[in-house]
Amino acid sequence: MLTVEEALAEVIKEARPLPPAERSLLDSRGCLLAENVAADADQPPFDKSLVDGYAVRISDLTSANRRLKIGETILAGQTPTRRLGPYEAAVIMTGAPLPPEADAVVMREHTRFVHEDVVVDAPEVRAGQNILRRGRICRQGELLLQSGNRLSPTSLGLLASVGRTRVRVIPRPTLAILPTGDELVEPAQVPGPGQIRNSNAVMLEALAVDHIAFSRVFPIAPDEPGELHRIVQECLVFDVLLVTGGVSAGQRDLVPAALERSGVRQVFHKVRMKPGKPLWFGIGPQRGEQPGTLVFGLPGNPASTLVGFLVFVAPALQVLAGRSGPVPAELSARLDFEFLHRGDRATYRPARWVEPPSGTGTSGPGVIEILDWAGSADLVGMARADGFVILGAGDRVFQAGEIVRFLPLR
């Protein structure tokens, strides 16, 4: 049986970054850019006003005379119709282009009307005041975003500002979620004798969103070999397939056989961990020019499903999306009180922050407490947790204040 580290190494070895593809801007959020993007024009494309006020000529504002005739009005989206004349001010709105000859804008609050003229009361008006010059933000052809940048909402706004509606990226992985088992019913149903609601599917769907993946939840597959095989084949067009339940060694644990019948090559089955020991991993058949689907058989208990996703699936999704970094993203934390651990496997216990880390790096790791829980089916205990403390194999007492590994949920 593989250790967690050995099993994770096998997963990472089989995962490959997805080939670049063109996507809409919204579908590119969180993705890695696969091309360089340059400005298509100067930004701004003209000298423009930063405030509502009056466009003026500095040379007209002498100490003896600050009274100007009011000329045309220039709104945002309009262009000036003529040059600014001597001792003339143009009414101008924020974002509107400056008329020729204007070299400053005076805020409306610093002026007053006298008959049909405007008097500038600002004590000082400097050249360029309240003006954003053409090309001040960027010049045509200037590199704005480099290949490899992760696209944030502001990056998408920048792309739109230079006329891009689609962009070449490492796309989001696609993920199929297949719950299995005759004991499952949908959340809206009332469970009958021996039945439970399907809580894993929505949990995995939410995790997929957190990890920038497109997911589809398939209907619950029954414990019937032919039907299970049919649905598995339908799922093998996705980059990743998560099958929940049916991977242990029971009489109704039919998933490994259905996967093998569908051409999925087993890489490993069972990991020396708790919860999640029965976890199954394999590779589907080649998909044309694409590599085969990464297939994870996750044990059906919610904690096993969640830990399996965080420890193995999340790092695989990160590789597929072209991202690098620690996998999985663990933190160091300090135990709030003494804890006796017994077990021959790496154990993941729900824990919550008593004192969260400050984020400044100056106060050291945060403090956690290990929560009381009823085992891997206890969703109530998990919902109270901020993550899992990772306790190594072997019996030992962890002391209060001791530094331990912590796998955050978010």
Secondary structure, DSSP 4 states (H G I P E B T S, - for coil): -B-HHHHHHHHHHH--PPPPEEEETGGGTTPEE-S-EE-SS-BSSS-EESSSEEEE-GGG--SS--EEEEEEEE-TT---SSPPPTTEEEEE-TTPBPPTT--EEEEGGGEEEETTEEEE--S---TTTTEE-TTSSB-TT-EEE-TT-B--HHHHHHHHHTT-SEEEEEPPPEEEEEEB-TTEE-TTSPP-TT-EE--HHHHHHHHHHHTT-EEEEPPPBPS-HHHHHHHHHHHTTSSEEEEES--SSSTT--HHHHHHHTTPEEEEE-BSEES-TT-EEEEPPPBTTBPPPEEEEE-SSHHHHHHHIIIIIHHHHHHHTT--S-SS--EEEEESS-EEE--SSEEEEEEEEEE---SSSSS-SEEEEEPP--STT-HHHHHT-SEEEEE-SS-EEEPTT-EEEEEE--
